[in-house]
Amino acid sequence: MQQEHPFAPFIRILGKGKKGSRGFTIEEAYDAMSMILRNEVTAEQLGAFLMLLRVKEETPDEVAGFVRAIRDFIEYPAESQADLDWSSYAGKRRHSPWYVLSALLLAENGIKVCMHGAEGHTAGRMYTSEVLKPLGIETCTTLKQARDEINKNNFSYMPLQTINQRLKDIIELRPFLGLRSPIHTVGRMINPLKAPYSIQAIFHPGYQKVHQEAAQLLGEPHLAVFKGEAGEVERNPDTECTVSCVHNSEMNDEVWPPLFSKRHVKEESLDINRLHNVWRGQDKDEYAEAAITSTAAIALRLMGKADSPESAITQANEMWARRDKEKF
């Protein structure tokens, strides 16, 4: 008789029917993800594992355990190399990736921003590296390069494969499985340069509390998560926005009111050069500028640089008004 595979118990925990199945403990999630990262599971086991989790939906304990395992596979710097960790795992399809200019605006004002993300997993979306090229910004292919860019320009971007190729391979299973994998959730929390502040976004509202509670379990010092435009860290200025935070294990929510009384029409098509033109003031777009500044404002509020949403937005608007338009 063939002996049971060591990974089989993890699939059984998730798939043992309505009454028999359950979620993982932090320790079980850690062990399961560690086996996956060591490539100790079959393709069939990985597919079953990912889809059972997707149907069930990840718990804070599972996310925390997965993140701990991933972090143990990363050659982390001895000390924090960034101020703000910024995840980018969704891609944009209705509006341009204005969040990139939000991050660059913060970087221009002395905040070291580490951005990381996944690309190309969904057709018809625009991803971070595509719009960085016209701005003259390189995609980092090693953690050392990311650290060097942070120290030189206060900004770096690295795709998921720079952090861990195995995670990139899993995310790219989406066209085969028809659904996103838990790595879309977990990847947002990796924080590869150990920044003390982390800003994240979700698309499905139910995941907002998952990120917040997982951050608390992980002992993250400061985190903000909100429903972002298309799931990216970009505030939609047309709608009310609830920002869920963790500060030294304490959780709180803050409601940011809409900035406009009417919704704006989405862009007819996305152009990778639009960010360059808006930054330089050659293309005036009130929605874009409000998205840029109000997203930057959430980061400023997270980092304790403003005592209210209103003052954070005022500060971000001032930063935008005095930006160096010739920089990109």
C-alpha positions in Angstrom: 0.0 0.0 0.0 1.3 3.4 -0.9 2.2 5.6 2.1 0.4 8.8 2.6 2.2 11.9 1.4 3.3 14.3 4.2 1.2 17.1 2.7 -2.0 15.1 2.5 -3.1 16.0 6.1 -3.2 19.7 5.1 -5.5 19.1 2.2 -7.7 16.9 4.5 -8.0 19.6 7.1 -9.5 21.9 4.4 -11.5 19.4 2.4 -13.1 17.0 4.9 -16.7 18.1 4.2 -18.9 20.8 5.7 -18.8 19.4 9.3 -15.3 17.9 9.3 -13.2 20.7 7.6 -11.7 23.6 9.4 -9.2 26.4 8.9 -5.5 26.1 9.8 -3.9 27.3 13.0 -1.0 29.7 12.5 1.4 26.8 13.1 -0.3 24.6 10.5 -0.4 27.4 7.9 3.3 28.0 8.5 4.2 24.3 8.0 2.0 24.0 4.9 3.5 27.1 3.2 7.0 26.0 4.1 6.5 22.7 2.3 5.2 24.5 -0.7 8.1 26.9 -0.8 10.5 23.9 -0.5 8.7 22.4 -3.5 7.8 19.3 -1.4 4.2 19.0 -2.8 2.9 17.7 -6.1 1.1 19.9 -8.7 -2.1 18.1 -7.9 -1.8 18.8 -4.2 -0.9 22.5 -4.8 -4.0 23.0 -7.0 -6.3 21.3 -4.5 -4.8 23.3 -1.6 -5.1 26.6 -3.3 -8.7 26.1 -4.5 -9.9 24.7 -1.2 -8.5 27.8 0.5 -10.1 30.0 -2.1 -13.6 28.5 -1.6 -13.2 28.7 2.2 -11.5 32.1 2.2 -8.4 32.8 4.2 -8.5 33.5 7.9 -6.3 35.9 9.8 -4.5 33.0 11.4 -3.8 31.4 8.0 -2.5 34.6 6.5 -0.2 35.2 9.5 1.2 31.7 9.3 1.7 31.9 5.5 3.5 35.3 5.8 5.7 34.0 8.6 6.8 31.1 6.5 7.5 33.3 3.4 9.5 35.7 5.5 11.7 32.8 6.7 12.6 32.2 3.1 13.7 35.8 2.4 17.2 37.1 3.0 16.0 40.1 5.0 18.3 43.1 5.7 19.5 43.3 9.3 17.7 46.5 9.8 14.8 48.3 8.2 15.7 49.8 4.8 12.5 51.6 4.0 9.9 53.8 5.8 6.8 52.6 4.0 6.0 49.3 2.5 3.6 49.5 -0.5 2.0 46.5 -2.0 0.8 46.3 -5.7 -0.8 43.0 -6.6 -3.9 43.8 -8.6 -3.3 45.9 -11.7 -5.6 48.6 -13.1 -8.2 48.4 -15.8 -10.6 51.4 -15.3 -8.2 54.1 -14.3 -4.5 54.6 -14.8 -2.2 53.5 -11.9 -2.2 56.9 -10.2 -1.0 55.3 -7.0 2.5 55.2 -8.5 2.6 59.0 -8.5 1.3 59.0 -4.9 4.3 56.9 -3.9 6.7 59.0 -5.9 5.3 62.2 -4.4 6.0 60.8 -0.9 9.5 59.8 -2.0 10.2 63.3 -3.3 9.3 64.5 0.2 11.8 62.3 2.0 9.8 59.1 2.7 11.6 55.9 1.6 9.0 53.8 -0.2 9.4 50.1 -1.0 6.8 49.0 -3.6 6.5 45.3 -4.6 3.9 43.4 -6.5 2.7 40.8 -9.0 2.3 41.4 -12.7 0.7 39.9 -15.8 -1.6 37.4 -14.0 -4.8 38.9 -15.4 -5.3 40.0 -19.0 -6.4 43.5 -19.8 -4.8 45.1 -16.8 -2.0 47.7 -16.5 0.7 46.9 -14.0 3.3 49.0 -12.1 6.4 48.2 -14.0 4.7 49.3 -17.3 4.2 52.8 -16.1 7.6 53.1 -14.3 9.5 52.7 -17.6 8.3 56.0 -19.2 9.2 57.7 -15.9 12.8 56.4 -16.1 12.5 54.1 -13.1 14.1 50.6 -13.1 12.4 47.4 -11.9 14.7 45.9 -9.2 15.7 42.3 -9.8 17.5 41.7 -6.5 16.8 42.7 -2.9 20.2 44.4 -2.8 19.3 46.5 -5.8 16.0 47.5 -4.1 17.9 48.6 -1.0 20.4 50.6 -3.1 17.5 52.3 -5.0 15.8 53.2 -1.8 18.9 54.8 -0.4 19.5 56.6 -3.7 16.1 57.8 -4.7 13.7 57.0 -1.8 11.8 54.6 -4.0 12.2 51.1 -5.3 9.9 48.6 -7.0 10.4 44.9 -7.2 8.2 42.2 -8.8 7.2 39.2 -6.7 9.8 36.9 -8.4 12.6 39.1 -7.0 11.3 38.2 -3.6 10.5 34.6 -4.3 10.2 32.9 -7.7 8.0 30.1 -6.3 5.3 32.6 -5.2 5.4 34.2 -8.7 4.8 30.7 -10.2 1.8 30.2 -8.0 0.2 33.5 -8.8 0.6 32.7 -12.5 -1.6 29.6 -12.1 -4.7 31.9 -12.2 -5.4 31.4 -16.0 -5.3 27.6 -15.3 -7.4 27.5 -12.2 -9.8 30.3 -13.1 -9.5 32.0 -9.7 -7.0 34.0 -7.8 -4.9 32.2 -5.2 -4.3 33.1 -1.5 -0.9 34.5 -2.6 -2.7 37.6 -3.8 -3.7 38.2 -0.1 -0.5 37.0 1.4 1.9 38.7 -0.9 0.6 42.1 0.2 2.0 41.5 3.7 5.5 40.3 2.9 7.2 43.7 3.6 10.6 42.6 2.1 12.6 45.6 3.4 11.1 45.6 6.9 9.4 49.0 6.7 7.8 50.0 10.0 4.7 51.3 8.1 2.7 49.3 5.6 -0.1 50.4 3.4 -2.3 47.9 1.6 -5.6 47.7 -0.3 -8.2 45.1 -1.0 -10.9 44.7 -3.6 -13.4 42.5 -1.8 -14.5 44.3 1.4 -14.4 41.1 3.5 -10.7 40.9 3.3 -10.1 44.3 5.0 -10.5 42.9 8.5 -8.5 39.8 7.5 -5.5 42.0 6.7 -6.0 44.1 9.8 -6.2 41.1 12.2 -3.4 39.3 10.5 -1.2 42.3 10.9 -2.1 42.3 14.6 -1.1 38.6 14.9 2.2 39.3 13.1 3.0 42.2 15.5 3.2 44.7 12.7 3.8 48.1 14.2 1.8 50.2 11.8 -0.5 49.2 9.0 -3.4 50.8 7.0 -5.7 48.8 4.7 -8.7 50.1 2.6 -10.8 49.2 -0.4 -8.6 50.5 -3.2 -9.6 51.3 -6.8 -9.4 47.9 -8.6 -7.7 46.5 -5.5 -4.6 48.6 -5.7 -3.4 51.0 -3.0 -5.3 53.9 -4.6 -8.1 55.8 -3.0 -11.2 56.5 -5.2 -11.9 60.1 -4.4 -15.5 59.8 -5.6 -16.5 57.5 -2.8 -16.4 57.3 1.0 -13.3 55.3 2.2 -12.9 53.4 5.4 -9.3 53.0 6.4 -8.6 50.2 8.9 -5.4 50.6 10.9 -3.2 48.8 13.3 -0.9 50.8 15.6 1.1 48.9 18.1 -1.5 46.1 18.3 -4.4 48.5 18.6 -7.0 48.4 15.8 -9.1 51.3 14.7 -11.2 52.4 11.6 -11.4 55.9 10.2 -13.9 57.1 7.6 -12.7 59.5 4.9 -15.6 61.3 3.1 -15.8 61.6 -0.7 -14.1 64.5 -2.3 -16.6 65.0 -5.1 -20.4 65.0 -5.2 -20.6 63.2 -8.5 -18.6 60.2 -9.9 -16.2 60.7 -12.7 -16.3 58.8 -15.9 -13.6 56.2 -16.3 -10.9 56.6 -18.8 -11.7 55.5 -22.4 -8.4 53.7 -22.6 -5.2 53.4 -20.5 -2.0 55.0 -21.7 1.4 54.2 -20.0 2.5 57.8 -20.8 -0.4 59.5 -18.9 1.4 59.5 -15.5 4.4 61.3 -17.0 2.1 63.9 -18.6 0.0 64.5 -15.4 3.1 64.8 -13.2 4.6 67.4 -15.6 1.3 69.3 -15.6 0.8 68.8 -19.4 -2.4 66.8 -18.8 -4.9 68.3 -16.3 -7.2 65.7 -14.7 -9.0 66.5 -11.4 -9.9 62.9 -10.7 -6.2 61.8 -11.2 -4.9 64.6 -9.0 -7.4 63.9 -6.3 -6.6 60.2 -6.4 -2.9 60.9 -6.2 -3.1 63.4 -3.3 -5.7 61.6 -1.3 -3.8 58.3 -1.5 -0.7 60.0 -0.4 -2.7 61.6 2.4 -3.7 58.1 3.8 0.0 57.3 4.0 0.8 60.6 5.7 -2.0 59.9 8.2 -0.7 56.3 8.8 2.8 57.6 9.5 1.6 60.2 12.0 2.5 63.2 9.9 -1.1 64.6 10.1 -3.6 64.5 12.9 -6.7 64.2 10.7 -7.8 63.2 7.2 -8.4 66.8 6.4 -5.0 68.0 7.4 -3.4 65.0 5.6 -5.1 66.0 2.4 -4.1 69.6 2.8 -0.5 68.5 3.3 -0.6 66.2 0.3 -2.1 68.9 -1.9 0.7 71.3 -0.9 3.3 68.6 -1.7 1.7 68.1 -5.2 1.6 71.9 -5.8 5.3 72.3 -5.2 6.5 69.0 -6.9 9.4 69.1 -9.2 7.6 68.8 -12.6 10.9 68.2 -14.4 11.9 65.2 -12.3 10.3 62.6 -14.5 
